[in-house]
Amino acid sequence: MTVYVDDWRQPARVGRLSGRWSHMVGDDLDELHAFALRLGLRRSWFQPQGGWYPHYDVTESKRVQAVRQGAIAVSWRHLPRLHREGLIL
């Protein structure tokens, strides 16, 4: 199983939390959820659709933590190619 985090880094405020947000995607939903849980993300934060691939939005600090735990950092521009090649859902 592979988890990817992109470099979108969109500035946004979510509730009381302001930050730069990126996407965390994977090739297997169960394993993506397990990886997210290890990062301290809530399952309710998972976004199954919404114009993007099934993903979690992650702050910059969580993005860095994900890479340290084995996620592969990619450009957001590469996500369509990864999807076409069947490497992400």
N, CA, C and O atoms as a CHARMM CRD file, in Angstrom:
* protein
*
  356
    1    1 MET  N      0.84300  -1.18100   0.00000 PROA 1      0.00000
    2    1 MET  CA     0.00000   0.00000   0.00000 PROA 1      0.00000
    3    1 MET  C      0.87700   1.22900   0.00000 PROA 1      0.00000
    4    1 MET  O      1.89700   1.28100   0.68700 PROA 1      0.00000
    5    2 THR  N      0.47700   2.21000  -0.77000 PROA 2      0.00000
    6    2 THR  CA     1.21400   3.46100  -0.83600 PROA 2      0.00000
    7    2 THR  C      0.28300   4.62400  -0.51800 PROA 2      0.00000
    8    2 THR  O     -0.85400   4.68000  -0.98800 PROA 2      0.00000
    9    3 VAL  N      0.78700   5.54400   0.28800 PROA 3      0.00000
   10    3 VAL  CA     0.08600   6.79200   0.59300 PROA 3      0.00000
   11    3 VAL  C      0.91200   7.91900  -0.00900 PROA 3      0.00000
   12    3 VAL  O      2.14000   7.92400   0.08000 PROA 3      0.00000
   13    4 TYR  N      0.22500   8.86700  -0.61700 PROA 4      0.00000
   14    4 TYR  CA     0.86600  10.03700  -1.21400 PROA 4      0.00000
   15    4 TYR  C      0.31400  11.29200  -0.56100 PROA 4      0.00000
   16    4 TYR  O     -0.86100  11.34500  -0.19600 PROA 4      0.00000
   17    5 VAL  N      1.16700  12.30600  -0.41400 PROA 5      0.00000
   18    5 VAL  CA     0.70800  13.63300   0.01000 PROA 5      0.00000
   19    5 VAL  C      1.19900  14.63200  -1.02300 PROA 5      0.00000
   20    5 VAL  O      2.37000  14.63800  -1.40500 PROA 5      0.00000
   21    6 ASP  N      0.27800  15.47500  -1.46400 PROA 6      0.00000
   22    6 ASP  CA     0.66700  16.43700  -2.50100 PROA 6      0.00000
   23    6 ASP  C      1.16800  17.73900  -1.89700 PROA 6      0.00000
   24    6 ASP  O      1.18400  17.91200  -0.67800 PROA 6      0.00000
   25    7 ASP  N      1.57300  18.63800  -2.76000 PROA 7      0.00000
   26    7 ASP  CA     2.13700  19.92400  -2.33400 PROA 7      0.00000
   27    7 ASP  C      1.18000  21.08300  -2.61500 PROA 7      0.00000
   28    7 ASP  O      1.61800  22.19400  -2.91100 PROA 7      0.00000
   29    8 TRP  N     -0.10900  20.82500  -2.52200 PROA 8      0.00000
   30    8 TRP  CA    -1.11400  21.85200  -2.82000 PROA 8      0.00000
   31    8 TRP  C     -0.94400  23.06100  -1.90300 PROA 8      0.00000
   32    8 TRP  O     -0.84400  24.18900  -2.38500 PROA 8      0.00000
   33    9 ARG  N     -0.91200  22.84400  -0.60600 PROA 9      0.00000
   34    9 ARG  CA    -0.68400  23.87600   0.40800 PROA 9      0.00000
   35    9 ARG  C     -1.61000  25.09100   0.26000 PROA 9      0.00000
   36    9 ARG  O     -1.16500  26.23800   0.25400 PROA 9      0.00000
   37   10 GLN  N     -2.89500  24.80400   0.14400 PROA 10     0.00000
   38   10 GLN  CA    -3.91700  25.84300  -0.00100 PROA 10     0.00000
   39   10 GLN  C     -4.15500  26.53800   1.33400 PROA 10     0.00000
   40   10 GLN  O     -4.50000  25.87700   2.31300 PROA 10     0.00000
   41   11 PRO  N     -3.97900  27.86100   1.39700 PROA 11     0.00000
   42   11 PRO  CA    -4.30300  28.55600   2.64700 PROA 11     0.00000
   43   11 PRO  C     -5.81200  28.50000   2.89700 PROA 11     0.00000
   44   11 PRO  O     -6.61100  28.78400   2.00500 PROA 11     0.00000
   45   12 ALA  N     -6.18400  28.13200   4.11200 PROA 12     0.00000
   46   12 ALA  CA    -7.60900  28.06200   4.45100 PROA 12     0.00000
   47   12 ALA  C     -7.77500  28.04600   5.96200 PROA 12     0.00000
   48   12 ALA  O     -6.85600  27.71800   6.71300 PROA 12     0.00000
   49   13 ARG  N     -8.96600  28.40700   6.37300 PROA 13     0.00000
   50   13 ARG  CA    -9.34200  28.32900   7.78300 PROA 13     0.00000
   51   13 ARG  C    -10.45500  27.29400   7.89100 PROA 13     0.00000
   52   13 ARG  O    -11.46800  27.37900   7.19600 PROA 13     0.00000
   53   14 VAL  N    -10.25600  26.32300   8.76500 PROA 14     0.00000
   54   14 VAL  CA   -11.25700  25.28300   9.01500 PROA 14     0.00000
   55   14 VAL  C    -11.56300  25.33900  10.50200 PROA 14     0.00000
   56   14 VAL  O    -10.72800  24.98000  11.33100 PROA 14     0.00000
   57   15 GLY  N    -12.76200  25.79200  10.83200 PROA 15     0.00000
   58   15 GLY  CA   -13.08900  26.00900  12.23600 PROA 15     0.00000
   59   15 GLY  C    -12.15800  27.06000  12.81600 PROA 15     0.00000
   60   15 GLY  O    -12.06000  28.17400  12.30200 PROA 15     0.00000
   61   16 ARG  N    -11.48000  26.69200  13.88500 PROA 16     0.00000
   62   16 ARG  CA   -10.53100  27.62300  14.51600 PROA 16     0.00000
   63   16 ARG  C     -9.11700  27.44500  13.98500 PROA 16     0.00000
   64   16 ARG  O     -8.20700  28.16200  14.40200 PROA 16     0.00000
   65   17 LEU  N     -8.91900  26.50000  13.07300 PROA 17     0.00000
   66   17 LEU  CA    -7.58000  26.16500  12.59200 PROA 17     0.00000
   67   17 LEU  C     -7.29600  26.80900  11.24400 PROA 17     0.00000
   68   17 LEU  O     -7.96500  26.51400  10.25300 PROA 17     0.00000
   69   18 SER  N     -6.31000  27.68200  11.21100 PROA 18     0.00000
   70   18 SER  CA    -5.84600  28.26500   9.95700 PROA 18     0.00000
   71   18 SER  C     -4.54700  27.57600   9.57500 PROA 18     0.00000
   72   18 SER  O     -3.71700  27.27400  10.43300 PROA 18     0.00000
   73   19 GLY  N     -4.38100  27.33500   8.30800 PROA 19     0.00000
   74   19 GLY  CA    -3.14800  26.69500   7.86700 PROA 19     0.00000
   75   19 GLY  C     -3.11800  26.53900   6.36900 PROA 19     0.00000
   76   19 GLY  O     -3.97700  27.04600   5.64800 PROA 19     0.00000
   77   20 ARG  N     -2.12100  25.83500   5.92400 PROA 20     0.00000
   78   20 ARG  CA    -1.98400  25.49000   4.51200 PROA 20     0.00000
   79   20 ARG  C     -2.29200  23.99700   4.39700 PROA 20     0.00000
   80   20 ARG  O     -1.72000  23.16800   5.10500 PROA 20     0.00000
   81   21 TRP  N     -3.20100  23.68500   3.49600 PROA 21     0.00000
   82   21 TRP  CA    -3.75300  22.34300   3.41900 PROA 21     0.00000
   83   21 TRP  C     -3.34900  21.64100   2.12800 PROA 21     0.00000
   84   21 TRP  O     -3.31900  22.24200   1.05300 PROA 21     0.00000
   85   22 SER  N     -3.04300  20.36800   2.26200 PROA 22     0.00000
   86   22 SER  CA    -2.71600  19.50700   1.13600 PROA 22     0.00000
   87   22 SER  C     -3.61000  18.27500   1.18600 PROA 22     0.00000
   88   22 SER  O     -4.42600  18.13000   2.09700 PROA 22     0.00000
   89   23 HSD  N     -3.45600  17.39100   0.21000 PROA 23     0.00000
   90   23 HSD  CA    -4.27600  16.18900   0.10700 PROA 23     0.00000
   91   23 HSD  C     -3.44600  14.95200   0.38900 PROA 23     0.00000
   92   23 HSD  O     -2.29200  14.86000  -0.03100 PROA 23     0.00000
   93   24 MET  N     -4.03100  14.00300   1.09900 PROA 24     0.00000
   94   24 MET  CA    -3.40000  12.71000   1.32900 PROA 24     0.00000
   95   24 MET  C     -4.28700  11.65800   0.67700 PROA 24     0.00000
   96   24 MET  O     -5.46100  11.53000   1.02300 PROA 24     0.00000
   97   25 VAL  N     -3.73100  10.91100  -0.25900 PROA 25     0.00000
   98   25 VAL  CA    -4.46600   9.91400  -1.02900 PROA 25     0.00000
   99   25 VAL  C     -3.73100   8.57800  -0.95500 PROA 25     0.00000
  100   25 VAL  O     -2.60400   8.50200  -0.46600 PROA 25     0.00000
  101   26 GLY  N     -4.38700   7.52900  -1.44600 PROA 26     0.00000
  102   26 GLY  CA    -3.74200   6.22700  -1.43300 PROA 26     0.00000
  103   26 GLY  C     -4.35100   5.28900  -2.45100 PROA 26     0.00000
  104   26 GLY  O     -5.25200   5.66000  -3.20400 PROA 26     0.00000
  105   27 ASP  N     -3.84500   4.06500  -2.46300 PROA 27     0.00000
  106   27 ASP  CA    -4.32500   3.07300  -3.41300 PROA 27     0.00000
  107   27 ASP  C     -5.25100   2.03800  -2.77300 PROA 27     0.00000
  108   27 ASP  O     -5.74100   1.14100  -3.45900 PROA 27     0.00000
  109   28 ASP  N     -5.49300   2.15300  -1.47000 PROA 28     0.00000
  110   28 ASP  CA    -6.36300   1.22900  -0.75100 PROA 28     0.00000
  111   28 ASP  C     -7.03300   1.99600   0.38900 PROA 28     0.00000
  112   28 ASP  O     -6.35300   2.55000   1.25300 PROA 28     0.00000
  113   29 LEU  N     -8.35100   2.02600   0.38800 PROA 29     0.00000
  114   29 LEU  CA    -9.05800   2.83800   1.38800 PROA 29     0.00000
  115   29 LEU  C     -8.82200   2.38000   2.81500 PROA 29     0.00000
  116   29 LEU  O     -8.59700   3.21100   3.69500 PROA 29     0.00000
  117   30 ASP  N     -8.86800   1.09300   3.06500 PROA 30     0.00000
  118   30 ASP  CA    -8.67300   0.61200   4.43900 PROA 30     0.00000
  119   30 ASP  C     -7.29600   1.01100   4.95500 PROA 30     0.00000
  120   30 ASP  O     -7.15600   1.44400   6.09900 PROA 30     0.00000
  121   31 GLU  N     -6.29700   0.86700   4.12100 PROA 31     0.00000
  122   31 GLU  CA    -4.94300   1.21400   4.55300 PROA 31     0.00000
  123   31 GLU  C     -4.74100   2.72100   4.63500 PROA 31     0.00000
  124   31 GLU  O     -3.97300   3.19800   5.47000 PROA 31     0.00000
  125   32 LEU  N     -5.42400   3.47800   3.77400 PROA 32     0.00000
  126   32 LEU  CA    -5.37500   4.93400   3.87700 PROA 32     0.00000
  127   32 LEU  C     -5.97600   5.38100   5.20500 PROA 32     0.00000
  128   32 LEU  O     -5.42500   6.25100   5.88000 PROA 32     0.00000
  129   33 HSD  N     -7.11100   4.78200   5.57900 PROA 33     0.00000
  130   33 HSD  CA    -7.73700   5.12100   6.86100 PROA 33     0.00000
  131   33 HSD  C     -6.82300   4.74400   8.03300 PROA 33     0.00000
  132   33 HSD  O     -6.72700   5.49200   9.00600 PROA 33     0.00000
  133   34 ALA  N     -6.16000   3.60200   7.94600 PROA 34     0.00000
  134   34 ALA  CA    -5.24800   3.17900   9.01800 PROA 34     0.00000
  135   34 ALA  C     -4.07000   4.14000   9.12800 PROA 34     0.00000
  136   34 ALA  O     -3.64500   4.47700  10.23400 PROA 34     0.00000
  137   35 PHE  N     -3.54300   4.58000   7.99600 PROA 35     0.00000
  138   35 PHE  CA    -2.43900   5.53700   7.99900 PROA 35     0.00000
  139   35 PHE  C     -2.90100   6.85100   8.61800 PROA 35     0.00000
  140   35 PHE  O     -2.19500   7.44100   9.43500 PROA 35     0.00000
  141   36 ALA  N     -4.08700   7.30500   8.22400 PROA 36     0.00000
  142   36 ALA  CA    -4.64000   8.55600   8.76600 PROA 36     0.00000
  143   36 ALA  C     -4.81100   8.45500  10.27900 PROA 36     0.00000
  144   36 ALA  O     -4.51600   9.40900  10.99800 PROA 36     0.00000
  145   37 LEU  N     -5.27700   7.32600  10.76100 PROA 37     0.00000
  146   37 LEU  CA    -5.45000   7.12200  12.19800 PROA 37     0.00000
  147   37 LEU  C     -4.10800   7.23700  12.92400 PROA 37     0.00000
  148   37 LEU  O     -4.03400   7.82400  14.00400 PROA 37     0.00000
  149   38 ARG  N     -3.04700   6.67800  12.33200 PROA 38     0.00000
  150   38 ARG  CA    -1.71400   6.78700  12.94300 PROA 38     0.00000
  151   38 ARG  C     -1.23800   8.24100  13.00000 PROA 38     0.00000
  152   38 ARG  O     -0.43000   8.60000  13.85600 PROA 38     0.00000
  153   39 LEU  N     -1.74000   9.06700  12.09200 PROA 39     0.00000
  154   39 LEU  CA    -1.39200  10.50000  12.10600 PROA 39     0.00000
  155   39 LEU  C     -2.26400  11.29000  13.07900 PROA 39     0.00000
  156   39 LEU  O     -2.00300  12.46500  13.33500 PROA 39     0.00000
  157   40 GLY  N     -3.29300  10.65200  13.62000 PROA 40     0.00000
  158   40 GLY  CA    -4.20200  11.34200  14.52800 PROA 40     0.00000
  159   40 GLY  C     -5.37900  11.99900  13.83000 PROA 40     0.00000
  160   40 GLY  O     -6.04400  12.85700  14.41100 PROA 40     0.00000
  161   41 LEU  N     -5.64600  11.60300  12.57600 PROA 41     0.00000
  162   41 LEU  CA    -6.77400  12.16500  11.84100 PROA 41     0.00000
  163   41 LEU  C     -8.04000  11.37200  12.15800 PROA 41     0.00000
  164   41 LEU  O     -7.98700  10.16300  12.38000 PROA 41     0.00000
  165   42 ARG  N     -9.15300  12.05200  12.17700 PROA 42     0.00000
  166   42 ARG  CA   -10.44300  11.40900  12.42500 PROA 42     0.00000
  167   42 ARG  C    -11.00700  10.85800  11.11500 PROA 42     0.00000
  168   42 ARG  O    -10.86500  11.46800  10.05500 PROA 42     0.00000
  169   43 ARG  N    -11.63800   9.71600  11.20900 PROA 43     0.00000
  170   43 ARG  CA   -12.26100   9.10100  10.02700 PROA 43     0.00000
  171   43 ARG  C    -13.31700  10.03500   9.43200 PROA 43     0.00000
  172   43 ARG  O    -13.51500  10.05300   8.21700 PROA 43     0.00000
  173   44 SER  N    -13.98900  10.80400  10.27700 PROA 44     0.00000
  174   44 SER  CA   -15.03600  11.71900   9.79300 PROA 44     0.00000
  175   44 SER  C    -14.47300  12.82400   8.90500 PROA 44     0.00000
  176   44 SER  O    -15.23000  13.49300   8.20300 PROA 44     0.00000
  177   45 TRP  N    -13.17100  13.02200   8.92500 PROA 45     0.00000
  178   45 TRP  CA   -12.54400  14.04500   8.07700 PROA 45     0.00000
  179   45 TRP  C    -12.27000  13.53700   6.66600 PROA 45     0.00000
  180   45 TRP  O    -11.90700  14.32200   5.79000 PROA 45     0.00000
  181   46 PHE  N    -12.43600  12.24800   6.43400 PROA 46     0.00000
  182   46 PHE  CA   -12.21800  11.67000   5.11400 PROA 46     0.00000
  183   46 PHE  C    -13.21600  12.24800   4.12800 PROA 46     0.00000
  184   46 PHE  O    -14.39100  12.41500   4.45400 PROA 46     0.00000
  185   47 GLN  N    -12.75500  12.55400   2.92500 PROA 47     0.00000
  186   47 GLN  CA   -13.61000  13.11000   1.88400 PROA 47     0.00000
  187   47 GLN  C    -13.65100  12.12800   0.71800 PROA 47     0.00000
  188   47 GLN  O    -12.70900  12.05900  -0.07200 PROA 47     0.00000
  189   48 PRO  N    -14.73900  11.37000   0.60800 PROA 48     0.00000
  190   48 PRO  CA   -14.80100  10.32300  -0.41000 PROA 48     0.00000
  191   48 PRO  C    -14.89800  10.84700  -1.83600 PROA 48     0.00000
  192   48 PRO  O    -14.53200  10.13900  -2.77400 PROA 48     0.00000
  193   49 GLN  N    -15.38400  12.07300  -2.02000 PROA 49     0.00000
  194   49 GLN  CA   -15.49800  12.62600  -3.36700 PROA 49     0.00000
  195   49 GLN  C    -15.22000  14.11400  -3.30700 PROA 49     0.00000
  196   49 GLN  O    -14.17200  14.53400  -2.81700 PROA 49     0.00000
  197   50 GLY  N    -16.13700  14.90000  -3.79400 PROA 50     0.00000
  198   50 GLY  CA   -16.01700  16.34600  -3.68300 PROA 50     0.00000
  199   50 GLY  C    -15.15300  16.98600  -4.75100 PROA 50     0.00000
  200   50 GLY  O    -14.51300  18.00700  -4.49700 PROA 50     0.00000
  201   51 GLY  N    -15.12100  16.40400  -5.94400 PROA 51     0.00000
  202   51 GLY  CA   -14.35000  17.00000  -7.01900 PROA 51     0.00000
  203   51 GLY  C    -12.90100  16.56700  -7.06200 PROA 51     0.00000
  204   51 GLY  O    -12.19500  16.86300  -8.02600 PROA 51     0.00000
  205   52 TRP  N    -12.44700  15.87700  -6.04000 PROA 52     0.00000
  206   52 TRP  CA   -11.08300  15.35900  -5.98000 PROA 52     0.00000
  207   52 TRP  C    -11.15000  13.86400  -5.84100 PROA 52     0.00000
  208   52 TRP  O    -12.22700  13.27000  -5.87200 PROA 52     0.00000
  209   53 TYR  N    -10.01400  13.27000  -5.69100 PROA 53     0.00000
  210   53 TYR  CA    -9.93100  11.83700  -5.41300 PROA 53     0.00000
  211   53 TYR  C    -10.28900  11.61100  -3.94300 PROA 53     0.00000
  212   53 TYR  O    -10.22100  12.54900  -3.14900 PROA 53     0.00000
  213   54 PRO  N    -10.66800  10.39200  -3.56600 PROA 54     0.00000
  214   54 PRO  CA   -10.89700  10.13300  -2.14600 PROA 54     0.00000
  215   54 PRO  C     -9.64600  10.53700  -1.35500 PROA 54     0.00000
  216   54 PRO  O     -8.54200  10.08400  -1.65900 PROA 54     0.00000
  217   55 HSD  N     -9.82400  11.38200  -0.34800 PROA 55     0.00000
  218   55 HSD  CA    -8.64400  11.92900   0.32300 PROA 55     0.00000
  219   55 HSD  C     -8.95500  12.45700   1.71700 PROA 55     0.00000
  220   55 HSD  O    -10.10900  12.60700   2.11800 PROA 55     0.00000
  221   56 TYR  N     -7.88800  12.72700   2.42500 PROA 56     0.00000
  222   56 TYR  CA    -7.91400  13.50800   3.65800 PROA 56     0.00000
  223   56 TYR  C     -7.20700  14.81800   3.35300 PROA 56     0.00000
  224   56 TYR  O     -6.18800  14.82600   2.66300 PROA 56     0.00000
  225   57 ASP  N     -7.73600  15.92600   3.85900 PROA 57     0.00000
  226   57 ASP  CA    -6.99800  17.18400   3.83300 PROA 57     0.00000
  227   57 ASP  C     -6.07400  17.17700   5.04700 PROA 57     0.00000
  228   57 ASP  O     -6.47500  16.80100   6.14800 PROA 57     0.00000
  229   58 VAL  N     -4.83600  17.59700   4.82600 PROA 58     0.00000
  230   58 VAL  CA    -3.86700  17.61400   5.91900 PROA 58     0.00000
  231   58 VAL  C     -3.17200  18.96200   5.97500 PROA 58     0.00000
  232   58 VAL  O     -2.87900  19.56800   4.94400 PROA 58     0.00000
  233   59 THR  N     -2.91400  19.42100   7.18500 PROA 59     0.00000
  234   59 THR  CA    -2.15100  20.65000   7.37700 PROA 59     0.00000
  235   59 THR  C     -0.68600  20.37900   7.03700 PROA 59     0.00000
  236   59 THR  O     -0.28000  19.22800   6.87400 PROA 59     0.00000
  237   60 GLU  N      0.08100  21.42300   6.93500 PROA 60     0.00000
  238   60 GLU  CA     1.50400  21.26700   6.61300 PROA 60     0.00000
  239   60 GLU  C      2.22700  20.40400   7.63900 PROA 60     0.00000
  240   60 GLU  O      3.06800  19.58200   7.27500 PROA 60     0.00000
  241   61 SER  N      1.90700  20.58200   8.91700 PROA 61     0.00000
  242   61 SER  CA     2.58700  19.77000   9.93700 PROA 61     0.00000
  243   61 SER  C      2.22300  18.28900   9.80000 PROA 61     0.00000
  244   61 SER  O      3.08000  17.42500   9.98600 PROA 61     0.00000
  245   62 LYS  N      0.96700  17.98900   9.48000 PROA 62     0.00000
  246   62 LYS  CA     0.56800  16.59600   9.26200 PROA 62     0.00000
  247   62 LYS  C      1.17200  16.05000   7.97300 PROA 62     0.00000
  248   62 LYS  O      1.49700  14.86600   7.88800 PROA 62     0.00000
  249   63 ARG  N      1.32000  16.91100   6.97200 PROA 63     0.00000
  250   63 ARG  CA     1.96700  16.50500   5.71700 PROA 63     0.00000
  251   63 ARG  C      3.40300  16.05500   5.99700 PROA 63     0.00000
  252   63 ARG  O      3.83400  15.00000   5.53200 PROA 63     0.00000
  253   64 VAL  N      4.12700  16.85900   6.75400 PROA 64     0.00000
  254   64 VAL  CA     5.50800  16.52700   7.11200 PROA 64     0.00000
  255   64 VAL  C      5.54100  15.22700   7.91800 PROA 64     0.00000
  256   64 VAL  O      6.38100  14.36200   7.66800 PROA 64     0.00000
  257   65 GLN  N      4.63800  15.08900   8.87300 PROA 65     0.00000
  258   65 GLN  CA     4.56400  13.87600   9.68100 PROA 65     0.00000
  259   65 GLN  C      4.27800  12.65900   8.79800 PROA 65     0.00000
  260   65 GLN  O      4.87000  11.59800   8.99500 PROA 65     0.00000
  261   66 ALA  N      3.37900  12.80600   7.83200 PROA 66     0.00000
  262   66 ALA  CA     3.04900  11.69600   6.93300 PROA 66     0.00000
  263   66 ALA  C      4.26900  11.24700   6.13900 PROA 66     0.00000
  264   66 ALA  O      4.51100  10.04900   5.98900 PROA 66     0.00000
  265   67 VAL  N      5.03200  12.19900   5.63300 PROA 67     0.00000
  266   67 VAL  CA     6.24700  11.85300   4.87600 PROA 67     0.00000
  267   67 VAL  C      7.23600  11.12800   5.78500 PROA 67     0.00000
  268   67 VAL  O      7.85700  10.14700   5.37500 PROA 67     0.00000
  269   68 ARG  N      7.38100  11.60400   7.00000 PROA 68     0.00000
  270   68 ARG  CA     8.28100  10.93700   7.94600 PROA 68     0.00000
  271   68 ARG  C      7.84000   9.50500   8.23200 PROA 68     0.00000
  272   68 ARG  O      8.66300   8.64100   8.53500 PROA 68     0.00000
  273   69 GLN  N      6.54000   9.26200   8.13500 PROA 69     0.00000
  274   69 GLN  CA     6.02200   7.92500   8.40500 PROA 69     0.00000
  275   69 GLN  C      5.89100   7.07200   7.13900 PROA 69     0.00000
  276   69 GLN  O      5.32200   5.98100   7.18000 PROA 69     0.00000
  277   70 GLY  N      6.41700   7.56800   6.01900 PROA 70     0.00000
  278   70 GLY  CA     6.47600   6.74400   4.82200 PROA 70     0.00000
  279   70 GLY  C      5.64000   7.17300   3.63600 PROA 70     0.00000
  280   70 GLY  O      5.72000   6.54600   2.58000 PROA 70     0.00000
  281   71 ALA  N      4.83300   8.22500   3.77200 PROA 71     0.00000
  282   71 ALA  CA     4.06700   8.70500   2.62200 PROA 71     0.00000
  283   71 ALA  C      5.03400   9.30400   1.59800 PROA 71     0.00000
  284   71 ALA  O      6.09900   9.81400   1.94700 PROA 71     0.00000
  285   72 ILE  N      4.64000   9.22900   0.34500 PROA 72     0.00000
  286   72 ILE  CA     5.46400   9.76600  -0.73600 PROA 72     0.00000
  287   72 ILE  C      4.97200  11.16000  -1.09100 PROA 72     0.00000
  288   72 ILE  O      3.79400  11.35200  -1.39000 PROA 72     0.00000
  289   73 ALA  N      5.87500  12.13100  -1.05800 PROA 73     0.00000
  290   73 ALA  CA     5.53500  13.51300  -1.41800 PROA 73     0.00000
  291   73 ALA  C      5.51600  13.63300  -2.94000 PROA 73     0.00000
  292   73 ALA  O      6.46400  13.23600  -3.61800 PROA 73     0.00000
  293   74 VAL  N      4.41900  14.18800  -3.46600 PROA 74     0.00000
  294   74 VAL  CA     4.26700  14.36500  -4.91000 PROA 74     0.00000
  295   74 VAL  C      3.69200  15.74500  -5.18700 PROA 74     0.00000
  296   74 VAL  O      3.11900  16.38600  -4.30600 PROA 74     0.00000
  297   75 SER  N      3.85500  16.18400  -6.41600 PROA 75     0.00000
  298   75 SER  CA     3.22000  17.41700  -6.85500 PROA 75     0.00000
  299   75 SER  C      1.73300  17.15900  -7.07200 PROA 75     0.00000
  300   75 SER  O      1.34800  16.08100  -7.52500 PROA 75     0.00000
  301   76 TRP  N      0.90800  18.13000  -6.75400 PROA 76     0.00000
  302   76 TRP  CA    -0.53600  17.98200  -7.00100 PROA 76     0.00000
  303   76 TRP  C     -0.80200  17.80000  -8.48700 PROA 76     0.00000
  304   76 TRP  O     -1.82800  17.23700  -8.87000 PROA 76     0.00000
  305   77 ARG  N      0.10700  18.26700  -9.32000 PROA 77     0.00000
  306   77 ARG  CA    -0.05200  18.13400 -10.76700 PROA 77     0.00000
  307   77 ARG  C      0.10200  16.67700 -11.23600 PROA 77     0.00000
  308   77 ARG  O     -0.34800  16.32500 -12.32700 PROA 77     0.00000
  309   78 HSD  N      0.73000  15.84400 -10.42000 PROA 78     0.00000
  310   78 HSD  CA     0.93000  14.44200 -10.79100 PROA 78     0.00000
  311   78 HSD  C     -0.22300  13.53100 -10.38500 PROA 78     0.00000
  312   78 HSD  O     -0.26400  12.37500 -10.80600 PROA 78     0.00000
  313   79 LEU  N     -1.15500  14.02200  -9.58100 PROA 79     0.00000
  314   79 LEU  CA    -2.24400  13.16500  -9.11700 PROA 79     0.00000
  315   79 LEU  C     -3.09200  12.59700 -10.25800 PROA 79     0.00000
  316   79 LEU  O     -3.44500  11.41900 -10.20100 PROA 79     0.00000
  317   80 PRO  N     -3.43900  13.37700 -11.29700 PROA 80     0.00000
  318   80 PRO  CA    -4.21700  12.77200 -12.39400 PROA 80     0.00000
  319   80 PRO  C     -3.47800  11.61000 -13.06900 PROA 80     0.00000
  320   80 PRO  O     -4.09300  10.60400 -13.42400 PROA 80     0.00000
  321   81 ARG  N     -2.18600  11.74700 -13.24200 PROA 81     0.00000
  322   81 ARG  CA    -1.41000  10.66100 -13.85600 PROA 81     0.00000
  323   81 ARG  C     -1.39400   9.43600 -12.94700 PROA 81     0.00000
  324   81 ARG  O     -1.55800   8.31100 -13.41900 PROA 81     0.00000
  325   82 LEU  N     -1.19800   9.65000 -11.64200 PROA 82     0.00000
  326   82 LEU  CA    -1.21800   8.52800 -10.70400 PROA 82     0.00000
  327   82 LEU  C     -2.56500   7.82800 -10.73100 PROA 82     0.00000
  328   82 LEU  O     -2.63400   6.60300 -10.63100 PROA 82     0.00000
  329   83 HSD  N     -3.63300   8.59900 -10.86600 PROA 83     0.00000
  330   83 HSD  CA    -4.97100   8.02600 -10.93100 PROA 83     0.00000
  331   83 HSD  C     -5.14500   7.21800 -12.22800 PROA 83     0.00000
  332   83 HSD  O     -5.65600   6.09800 -12.19400 PROA 83     0.00000
  333   84 ARG  N     -4.73000   7.77300 -13.35000 PROA 84     0.00000
  334   84 ARG  CA    -4.84300   7.07000 -14.63300 PROA 84     0.00000
  335   84 ARG  C     -4.05300   5.76300 -14.62600 PROA 84     0.00000
  336   84 ARG  O     -4.47200   4.77200 -15.22300 PROA 84     0.00000
  337   85 GLU  N     -2.91500   5.77000 -13.94900 PROA 85     0.00000
  338   85 GLU  CA    -2.07200   4.58800 -13.90400 PROA 85     0.00000
  339   85 GLU  C     -2.52700   3.58800 -12.82900 PROA 85     0.00000
  340   85 GLU  O     -1.90900   2.53700 -12.65800 PROA 85     0.00000
  341   86 GLY  N     -3.59800   3.91400 -12.11500 PROA 86     0.00000
  342   86 GLY  CA    -4.13300   3.01100 -11.10700 PROA 86     0.00000
  343   86 GLY  C     -3.33700   2.98800  -9.81200 PROA 86     0.00000
  344   86 GLY  O     -3.47500   2.06000  -9.01500 PROA 86     0.00000
  345   87 LEU  N     -2.50100   4.00700  -9.59500 PROA 87     0.00000
  346   87 LEU  CA    -1.68000   4.04500  -8.39400 PROA 87     0.00000
  347   87 LEU  C     -2.39600   4.68300  -7.20800 PROA 87     0.00000
  348   87 LEU  O     -1.98600   4.51200  -6.05900 PROA 87     0.00000
  349   88 ILE  N     -3.47000   5.42200  -7.49500 PROA 88     0.00000
  350   88 ILE  CA    -4.32800   5.94500  -6.42600 PROA 88     0.00000
  351   88 ILE  C     -5.77100   5.70900  -6.82600 PROA 88     0.00000
  352   88 ILE  O     -6.08400   5.49600  -7.99800 PROA 88     0.00000
  353   89 LEU  N     -6.64400   5.75000  -5.82800 PROA 89     0.00000
  354   89 LEU  CA    -8.08000   5.54600  -6.08800 PROA 89     0.00000
  355   89 LEU  C     -8.67900   6.74100  -6.78500 PROA 89     0.00000
  356   89 LEU  O     -9.87300   6.74800  -7.08200 PROA 89     0.00000
